[in-house]
Amino acid sequence: MQAFFSGTVRVWNELYSADANLEKVIARRDNRWQHVGISVRRPRLADLRRAFWHASHGTVLDYN
């Protein structure tokens, strides 16, 4: 599983201090987090194919 995040440090801190208690689901310093830059260049076809592959292969976790 991979997790992606983007945003400022303030948003990141608010996310982990929320009542949802995200720390139980995935730790703040977990190596699966991948930073997605805020300023993104126009994607190339190879980028789109790679994103589609990651989105269509894997599992979905439901914490209900």
Distance bins in CASP14 RR format, pairs under 12 A and 6 or more apart:
PFRMAT RR
TARGET T0000
AUTHOR 0000-0000-0000
RMODE 2
METHOD distances of the structure
MODEL  1
1 25 0 0 0 0 0 1 0 0 0 0 0
1 26 0 0 0 0 1 0 0 0 0 0 0
1 30 0 0 0 0 1 0 0 0 0 0 0
1 31 0 0 0 0 0 1 0 0 0 0 0
1 32 1 0 1 0 0 0 0 0 0 0 0
1 33 0 0 0 0 0 1 0 0 0 0 0
1 34 0 0 0 0 0 1 0 0 0 0 0
1 54 0 0 0 0 0 1 0 0 0 0 0
1 57 0 0 0 0 0 1 0 0 0 0 0
1 58 1 0 0 1 0 0 0 0 0 0 0
1 59 1 0 0 1 0 0 0 0 0 0 0
1 60 0 0 0 0 1 0 0 0 0 0 0
1 61 1 0 0 1 0 0 0 0 0 0 0
2 26 0 0 0 0 0 1 0 0 0 0 0
2 30 0 0 0 0 0 1 0 0 0 0 0
2 31 0 0 0 0 1 0 0 0 0 0 0
2 32 1 0 1 0 0 0 0 0 0 0 0
2 33 0 0 0 0 1 0 0 0 0 0 0
2 34 1 0 1 0 0 0 0 0 0 0 0
2 35 0 0 0 0 0 1 0 0 0 0 0
2 36 0 0 0 0 0 1 0 0 0 0 0
2 51 0 0 0 0 0 1 0 0 0 0 0
2 54 1 0 0 1 0 0 0 0 0 0 0
2 55 0 0 0 0 0 1 0 0 0 0 0
2 57 0 0 0 0 0 1 0 0 0 0 0
2 58 0 0 0 0 1 0 0 0 0 0 0
2 59 0 0 0 0 0 1 0 0 0 0 0
2 61 0 0 0 0 0 1 0 0 0 0 0
3 15 0 0 0 0 0 1 0 0 0 0 0
3 22 0 0 0 0 0 1 0 0 0 0 0
3 25 0 0 0 0 1 0 0 0 0 0 0
3 26 1 0 1 0 0 0 0 0 0 0 0
3 27 0 0 0 0 0 1 0 0 0 0 0
3 28 0 0 0 0 0 1 0 0 0 0 0
3 29 0 0 0 0 0 1 0 0 0 0 0
3 30 1 0 0 1 0 0 0 0 0 0 0
3 31 0 0 0 0 1 0 0 0 0 0 0
3 32 1 0 1 0 0 0 0 0 0 0 0
3 33 1 0 1 0 0 0 0 0 0 0 0
3 34 1 0 0 1 0 0 0 0 0 0 0
3 35 0 0 0 0 0 1 0 0 0 0 0
3 36 0 0 0 0 0 1 0 0 0 0 0
3 54 0 0 0 0 0 1 0 0 0 0 0
3 61 0 0 0 0 0 1 0 0 0 0 0
4 26 0 0 0 0 0 1 0 0 0 0 0
4 32 0 0 0 0 1 0 0 0 0 0 0
4 33 1 0 0 1 0 0 0 0 0 0 0
4 34 1 0 1 0 0 0 0 0 0 0 0
4 35 1 0 0 1 0 0 0 0 0 0 0
4 36 1 0 1 0 0 0 0 0 0 0 0
4 37 0 0 0 0 1 0 0 0 0 0 0
4 40 0 0 0 0 0 1 0 0 0 0 0
4 51 0 0 0 0 0 1 0 0 0 0 0
4 54 0 0 0 0 1 0 0 0 0 0 0
4 55 0 0 0 0 0 1 0 0 0 0 0
5 11 0 0 0 0 1 0 0 0 0 0 0
5 12 1 0 0 1 0 0 0 0 0 0 0
5 15 0 0 0 0 1 0 0 0 0 0 0
5 16 0 0 0 0 0 1 0 0 0 0 0
5 22 0 0 0 0 0 1 0 0 0 0 0
5 26 0 0 0 0 0 1 0 0 0 0 0
5 28 0 0 0 0 0 1 0 0 0 0 0
5 30 0 0 0 0 0 1 0 0 0 0 0
5 32 0 0 0 0 0 1 0 0 0 0 0
5 33 1 0 1 0 0 0 0 0 0 0 0
5 34 1 0 0 1 0 0 0 0 0 0 0
5 35 1 0 0 1 0 0 0 0 0 0 0
5 36 1 0 0 1 0 0 0 0 0 0 0
5 37 0 0 0 0 1 0 0 0 0 0 0
5 38 0 0 0 0 0 1 0 0 0 0 0
6 12 0 0 0 0 1 0 0 0 0 0 0
6 15 0 0 0 0 0 1 0 0 0 0 0
6 33 0 0 0 0 0 1 0 0 0 0 0
6 34 0 0 0 0 1 0 0 0 0 0 0
6 35 1 0 0 1 0 0 0 0 0 0 0
6 36 1 0 1 0 0 0 0 0 0 0 0
6 37 1 0 1 0 0 0 0 0 0 0 0
6 38 1 0 1 0 0 0 0 0 0 0 0
6 39 0 0 0 0 0 1 0 0 0 0 0
6 40 0 0 0 0 1 0 0 0 0 0 0
7 13 0 0 0 0 0 1 0 0 0 0 0
7 14 0 0 0 0 0 1 0 0 0 0 0
7 15 0 0 0 0 1 0 0 0 0 0 0
7 35 0 0 0 0 1 0 0 0 0 0 0
7 36 0 0 0 0 1 0 0 0 0 0 0
7 37 0 0 0 0 1 0 0 0 0 0 0
7 38 1 0 0 1 0 0 0 0 0 0 0
7 39 0 0 0 0 0 1 0 0 0 0 0
8 14 0 0 0 0 1 0 0 0 0 0 0
8 15 0 0 0 0 0 1 0 0 0 0 0
8 35 0 0 0 0 0 1 0 0 0 0 0
8 37 0 0 0 0 0 1 0 0 0 0 0
8 38 0 0 0 0 1 0 0 0 0 0 0
9 15 0 0 0 0 0 1 0 0 0 0 0
9 16 0 0 0 0 0 1 0 0 0 0 0
9 28 0 0 0 0 0 1 0 0 0 0 0
9 35 0 0 0 0 0 1 0 0 0 0 0
10 16 0 0 0 0 0 1 0 0 0 0 0
10 17 0 0 0 0 0 1 0 0 0 0 0
11 17 0 0 0 0 0 1 0 0 0 0 0
11 18 0 0 0 0 0 1 0 0 0 0 0
11 38 0 0 0 0 0 1 0 0 0 0 0
12 18 0 0 0 0 0 1 0 0 0 0 0
12 22 0 0 0 0 0 1 0 0 0 0 0
12 28 0 0 0 0 1 0 0 0 0 0 0
12 29 0 0 0 0 0 1 0 0 0 0 0
12 33 0 0 0 0 1 0 0 0 0 0 0
12 35 0 0 0 0 0 1 0 0 0 0 0
13 22 0 0 0 0 0 1 0 0 0 0 0
13 28 0 0 0 0 1 0 0 0 0 0 0
14 20 0 0 0 0 0 1 0 0 0 0 0
14 22 0 0 0 0 0 1 0 0 0 0 0
15 21 0 0 0 0 0 1 0 0 0 0 0
15 22 1 0 0 1 0 0 0 0 0 0 0
15 23 0 0 0 0 0 1 0 0 0 0 0
15 25 0 0 0 0 0 1 0 0 0 0 0
15 26 0 0 0 0 0 1 0 0 0 0 0
15 28 0 0 0 0 1 0 0 0 0 0 0
15 33 0 0 0 0 0 1 0 0 0 0 0
16 22 1 0 1 0 0 0 0 0 0 0 0
16 23 1 0 0 1 0 0 0 0 0 0 0
16 24 0 0 0 0 0 1 0 0 0 0 0
16 25 0 0 0 0 0 1 0 0 0 0 0
16 26 0 0 0 0 0 1 0 0 0 0 0
16 27 0 0 0 0 1 0 0 0 0 0 0
16 28 1 0 1 0 0 0 0 0 0 0 0
16 29 0 0 0 0 0 1 0 0 0 0 0
16 30 0 0 0 0 0 1 0 0 0 0 0
16 33 0 0 0 0 0 1 0 0 0 0 0
17 23 0 0 0 0 1 0 0 0 0 0 0
17 28 0 0 0 0 0 1 0 0 0 0 0
18 24 0 0 0 0 0 1 0 0 0 0 0
18 25 0 0 0 0 0 1 0 0 0 0 0
20 26 0 0 0 0 0 1 0 0 0 0 0
20 63 0 0 0 0 1 0 0 0 0 0 0
21 27 0 0 0 0 0 1 0 0 0 0 0
21 28 0 0 0 0 0 1 0 0 0 0 0
21 63 0 0 0 0 0 1 0 0 0 0 0
22 28 0 0 0 0 1 0 0 0 0 0 0
22 30 0 0 0 0 0 1 0 0 0 0 0
22 33 0 0 0 0 0 1 0 0 0 0 0
22 63 0 0 0 0 0 1 0 0 0 0 0
23 29 0 0 0 0 0 1 0 0 0 0 0
23 30 0 0 0 0 1 0 0 0 0 0 0
24 63 0 0 0 0 1 0 0 0 0 0 0
25 32 0 0 0 0 0 1 0 0 0 0 0
25 33 0 0 0 0 0 1 0 0 0 0 0
25 61 0 0 0 0 1 0 0 0 0 0 0
25 62 0 0 0 0 0 1 0 0 0 0 0
25 63 1 0 0 1 0 0 0 0 0 0 0
26 32 1 0 0 1 0 0 0 0 0 0 0
26 33 1 0 0 1 0 0 0 0 0 0 0
26 34 0 0 0 0 0 1 0 0 0 0 0
26 61 0 0 0 0 1 0 0 0 0 0 0
26 63 0 0 0 0 0 1 0 0 0 0 0
27 33 0 0 0 0 1 0 0 0 0 0 0
32 61 0 0 0 0 0 1 0 0 0 0 0
34 51 0 0 0 0 0 1 0 0 0 0 0
34 54 0 0 0 0 0 1 0 0 0 0 0
36 47 0 0 0 0 0 1 0 0 0 0 0
36 51 0 0 0 0 0 1 0 0 0 0 0
40 47 0 0 0 0 1 0 0 0 0 0 0
40 51 0 0 0 0 0 1 0 0 0 0 0
41 47 0 0 0 0 1 0 0 0 0 0 0
42 48 0 0 0 0 0 1 0 0 0 0 0
43 49 0 0 0 0 1 0 0 0 0 0 0
43 50 0 0 0 0 1 0 0 0 0 0 0
43 51 1 0 0 1 0 0 0 0 0 0 0
43 52 0 0 0 0 0 1 0 0 0 0 0
44 50 0 0 0 0 1 0 0 0 0 0 0
44 51 0 0 0 0 0 1 0 0 0 0 0
45 51 0 0 0 0 0 1 0 0 0 0 0
45 52 0 0 0 0 0 1 0 0 0 0 0
46 52 0 0 0 0 0 1 0 0 0 0 0
46 53 0 0 0 0 0 1 0 0 0 0 0
47 53 0 0 0 0 0 1 0 0 0 0 0
47 54 0 0 0 0 0 1 0 0 0 0 0
48 54 0 0 0 0 0 1 0 0 0 0 0
48 55 0 0 0 0 0 1 0 0 0 0 0
49 55 0 0 0 0 0 1 0 0 0 0 0
49 56 0 0 0 0 0 1 0 0 0 0 0
50 56 0 0 0 0 0 1 0 0 0 0 0
50 57 0 0 0 0 0 1 0 0 0 0 0
51 57 0 0 0 0 0 1 0 0 0 0 0
END
